[in-house]
Amino acid sequence: MKIMFYYPLPINSNANAASGIRPLRMLEAFQDLGCGIEMIVGYPKDRKKQIIKVKENIKNGIKYDFMYAENLPLPTIITDMYNSPFHSLIELNFFRFIKSQKIPIGLFYRDIYWRFPKYLKRRHPIKRVLFKTAHLFELYVYSKTLSVLYLPSLKMANYIPGISLSIVKTLPPGHVSPTIKENKITDSLKLFYVGGVTNHYKLHKLFNVLNTIPKISFTLCTRLDEWNSVKNEYKLSSNIRIIHEIGEKMEAYLIDADIAILFIEPQEYWDFAVPFKLFEYIGFNKPIIASNKTFAGEFVAENGLGWSIDYNEVALKNLLDRLQNNREEVNKVKENIRLISPSHSWKARAKQVIKDLWTK
């Protein structure tokens, strides 16, 4: 099987943000499955050379089974503006060329934040119009060229204009399935959260409850600058630890935890947004406490991955008190996660793409 892999930035093997990790993991998964891969990645001048090569290959009779693509949070035409302002138009034309060759294209559409005014209010009004126009133009091209538009969740499709639901499928994040030793059970239940702490990720009720349960410990891993911007909003007690680690150092704390946290304040965005860390937690076989009225909460409840509860302090305190005194309940959830974990690996995601796009 020979495929094209498209991503409008260089692949970063040391990426630590979700937007960089995802294309890396999907590329590795396709390689692990034995796919021959023609890369169309990097900055505009690099992609231009690769596009010319692909067109020549097709002209010379080389066959590609499909093209898998990932976009960026910003439209490609905006991303390339300062380097090669006209390249993106040529590149989107390439999508039309691939379509004309009857080669299926599947593209993962990462985010839809631009449809929410509060996430754009920091930008100048003229830039808002420019960004929205560029997003709409890009979606128009996708509507005319894609065989499958992959989204993190089906609910996100409600916010995407101009796209037929007939081509929409889900392709949420995956996990690497690391080989880990189980943490030792201790008297103190250990909780862990990794991610943002800005207004998009409110953890105040979690802190309030933990301040009243000193026997339960909690480790929060976040960027130093983010924590410094909000730390005055949170009261710390001796059972709460704040760290700023990445990679294996962060993973060591996650491995040591009993339960992972996605207990964040529900917002409209979280009704369809899929946290990258949700699947990272699954890969590390960690039961999850999530909030009702969020995608994560629904997913946790439907798949038996932990506990989805109302976002209030009484519900959380009651749950933590129960789990602190009933470790068997935690262990049963871990056994269930272990069973379903392989179906959410990055390799499983790549297999899904092959099944969707490979016409044989």
Secondary structure, DSSP 8 states (H G I E B T S, - for coil): -EEEEEESS---TT--SHHHHHHHHHHHHHHHTT-EEEEEESSHHHHHHHHHHHHHHHHTT---SEEEEE--SS-HHHHTTTT-TTHHHHHHHHHHHHHHTT--EEEE----GGGSHHHHTTS-HHHHHHHHHHHHHHHHHHHHH-SEEEES-GGGGGG-TT--GGGEEE----B-----------SS-EEEEES--STTS--HHHHHHHTT-TTSEEEEE--HHHHHHHGGG----TTEEEE---HHHHHHHHHH-SEEEE-----GGGGT---HHHHHHHHTT--EEEETTSHHHHHHHHHTSEEEE-SSHHHHHHHHHHHHT-HHHHHHHHHHHHHHGGGGBHHHHHHHHHHHH---
